[in-house]
């Protein structure tokens, strides 16, 4: 528990220009999902302090549920995923104003 509290406290001291976020699951409806609340708390602190936010995820995590929501998908500025990403997910994300890069 000490490491979790310390991590959250330290994050608030940062000013982050560019931050990359991973996920265990993501969807248009449920947003970015993570498996535990401690991970959510640390990443929420980073999210608040970051100017540009990029979600990096592979196609297998798109549409996959997880335990807790980090944020809505629209909190990100860009999504980087692979070419196998669900085409409907990509179109919906783009319609929401997100830049989607497929590599």
PAMI-293586 format. One record per residue (C-alpha): x, y, z; residue in three letters; residue number from 1. Coordinates in nm, 3 decimals, always signed. Layout:
BEGIN
+---------+---------+---------+------+------+
!       x !       y !       z ! resn ! resi !
+---------+---------+---------+------+------+
!       X !       Y !       Z !  ALA !  NUM !
...
+---------+---------+---------+------+------+
//
This chain:
BEGIN
+---------+---------+---------+------+------+
!       x !       y !       z ! resn ! resi !
+---------+---------+---------+------+------+
!  +0.000 !  +0.000 !  +0.000 !  UNK !    1 !
!  +0.285 !  +0.242 !  +0.071 !  UNK !    2 !
!  +0.412 !  +0.220 !  -0.287 !  UNK !    3 !
!  +0.065 !  +0.295 !  -0.427 !  UNK !    4 !
!  +0.015 !  +0.601 !  -0.205 !  UNK !    5 !
!  +0.366 !  +0.724 !  -0.273 !  UNK !    6 !
!  +0.320 !  +0.681 !  -0.650 !  UNK !    7 !
!  -0.002 !  +0.883 !  -0.655 !  UNK !    8 !
!  +0.153 !  +1.159 !  -0.444 !  UNK !    9 !
!  +0.458 !  +1.184 !  -0.666 !  UNK !   10 !
!  +0.252 !  +1.192 !  -0.989 !  UNK !   11 !
!  +0.083 !  +1.517 !  -0.888 !  UNK !   12 !
!  +0.424 !  +1.689 !  -0.890 !  UNK !   13 !
!  +0.486 !  +1.619 !  -1.259 !  UNK !   14 !
!  +0.402 !  +1.820 !  -1.569 !  UNK !   15 !
!  +0.394 !  +1.569 !  -1.851 !  UNK !   16 !
!  +0.400 !  +1.677 !  -2.215 !  UNK !   17 !
!  +0.333 !  +1.333 !  -2.366 !  UNK !   18 !
!  +0.206 !  +1.026 !  -2.182 !  UNK !   19 !
!  +0.141 !  +0.679 !  -2.322 !  UNK !   20 !
!  -0.127 !  +0.464 !  -2.159 !  UNK !   21 !
!  -0.177 !  +0.090 !  -2.187 !  UNK !   22 !
!  -0.500 !  -0.092 !  -2.114 !  UNK !   23 !
!  -0.647 !  -0.434 !  -2.048 !  UNK !   24 !
!  -0.961 !  -0.351 !  -2.240 !  UNK !   25 !
!  -1.113 !  -0.063 !  -2.436 !  UNK !   26 !
!  -1.443 !  +0.015 !  -2.601 !  UNK !   27 !
!  -1.627 !  +0.321 !  -2.722 !  UNK !   28 !
!  -1.900 !  +0.265 !  -2.463 !  UNK !   29 !
!  -1.693 !  +0.170 !  -2.156 !  UNK !   30 !
!  -1.376 !  +0.366 !  -2.226 !  UNK !   31 !
!  -1.034 !  +0.255 !  -2.108 !  UNK !   32 !
!  -1.050 !  -0.032 !  -1.860 !  UNK !   33 !
!  -0.795 !  -0.164 !  -1.610 !  UNK !   34 !
!  -0.786 !  -0.466 !  -1.378 !  UNK !   35 !
!  -0.740 !  -0.295 !  -1.039 !  UNK !   36 !
!  -0.820 !  +0.028 !  -0.859 !  UNK !   37 !
!  -0.461 !  +0.104 !  -0.757 !  UNK !   38 !
!  -0.357 !  +0.105 !  -1.123 !  UNK !   39 !
!  -0.656 !  +0.329 !  -1.201 !  UNK !   40 !
!  -0.561 !  +0.577 !  -0.928 !  UNK !   41 !
!  -0.199 !  +0.611 !  -1.043 !  UNK !   42 !
!  -0.297 !  +0.643 !  -1.410 !  UNK !   43 !
!  -0.570 !  +0.898 !  -1.326 !  UNK !   44 !
!  -0.307 !  +1.114 !  -1.159 !  UNK !   45 !
!  -0.089 !  +1.085 !  -1.471 !  UNK !   46 !
!  -0.389 !  +1.158 !  -1.693 !  UNK !   47 !
!  -0.462 !  +1.480 !  -1.502 !  UNK !   48 !
!  -0.102 !  +1.602 !  -1.537 !  UNK !   49 !
!  -0.052 !  +1.512 !  -1.906 !  UNK !   50 !
!  -0.101 !  +1.750 !  -2.197 !  UNK !   51 !
!  -0.105 !  +1.490 !  -2.474 !  UNK !   52 !
!  -0.246 !  +1.147 !  -2.399 !  UNK !   53 !
!  -0.195 !  +0.846 !  -2.625 !  UNK !   54 !
!  -0.357 !  +0.506 !  -2.582 !  UNK !   55 !
!  -0.147 !  +0.215 !  -2.710 !  UNK !   56 !
!  -0.343 !  -0.106 !  -2.754 !  UNK !   57 !
!  -0.350 !  -0.411 !  -2.976 !  UNK !   58 !
!  -0.662 !  -0.541 !  -3.149 !  UNK !   59 !
!  -0.719 !  -0.817 !  -2.891 !  UNK !   60 !
!  -0.803 !  -0.559 !  -2.622 !  UNK !   61 !
!  -1.062 !  -0.374 !  -2.828 !  UNK !   62 !
!  -1.409 !  -0.465 !  -2.707 !  UNK !   63 !
!  -1.265 !  -0.662 !  -2.415 !  UNK !   64 !
!  -1.408 !  -0.575 !  -2.072 !  UNK !   65 !
!  -1.205 !  -0.530 !  -1.756 !  UNK !   66 !
!  -1.279 !  -0.442 !  -1.395 !  UNK !   67 !
!  -1.252 !  -0.064 !  -1.362 !  UNK !   68 !
!  -1.277 !  +0.236 !  -1.593 !  UNK !   69 !
!  -0.980 !  +0.470 !  -1.610 !  UNK !   70 !
!  -1.158 !  +0.726 !  -1.828 !  UNK !   71 !
!  -1.381 !  +0.767 !  -2.130 !  UNK !   72 !
!  -1.205 !  +0.705 !  -2.459 !  UNK !   73 !
!  -1.246 !  +1.075 !  -2.545 !  UNK !   74 !
!  -0.997 !  +1.163 !  -2.270 !  UNK !   75 !
!  -0.724 !  +1.046 !  -2.510 !  UNK !   76 !
!  -0.585 !  +1.253 !  -2.795 !  UNK !   77 !
!  -0.466 !  +0.963 !  -3.008 !  UNK !   78 !
!  -0.493 !  +0.585 !  -3.029 !  UNK !   79 !
!  -0.209 !  +0.371 !  -3.163 !  UNK !   80 !
!  -0.312 !  +0.017 !  -3.253 !  UNK !   81 !
!  -0.235 !  -0.254 !  -3.505 !  UNK !   82 !
!  -0.379 !  -0.306 !  -3.852 !  UNK !   83 !
!  -0.603 !  -0.586 !  -3.721 !  UNK !   84 !
!  -0.805 !  -0.344 !  -3.508 !  UNK !   85 !
!  -1.181 !  -0.363 !  -3.550 !  UNK !   86 !
!  -1.277 !  -0.128 !  -3.836 !  UNK !   87 !
!  -1.600 !  -0.017 !  -3.666 !  UNK !   88 !
!  -1.410 !  +0.075 !  -3.348 !  UNK !   89 !
!  -1.161 !  +0.278 !  -3.554 !  UNK !   90 !
!  -1.442 !  +0.462 !  -3.739 !  UNK !   91 !
!  -1.629 !  +0.543 !  -3.418 !  UNK !   92 !
!  -1.313 !  +0.667 !  -3.247 !  UNK !   93 !
!  -1.236 !  +0.890 !  -3.544 !  UNK !   94 !
!  -1.591 !  +1.027 !  -3.541 !  UNK !   95 !
!  -1.535 !  +1.121 !  -3.178 !  UNK !   96 !
!  -1.237 !  +1.331 !  -3.288 !  UNK !   97 !
!  -0.959 !  +1.089 !  -3.197 !  UNK !   98 !
!  -0.665 !  +1.038 !  -3.425 !  UNK !   99 !
!  -0.617 !  +0.665 !  -3.484 !  UNK !  100 !
!  -0.281 !  +0.538 !  -3.608 !  UNK !  101 !
!  -0.260 !  +0.177 !  -3.723 !  UNK !  102 !
!  +0.086 !  +0.023 !  -3.749 !  UNK !  103 !
+---------+---------+---------+------+------+
//
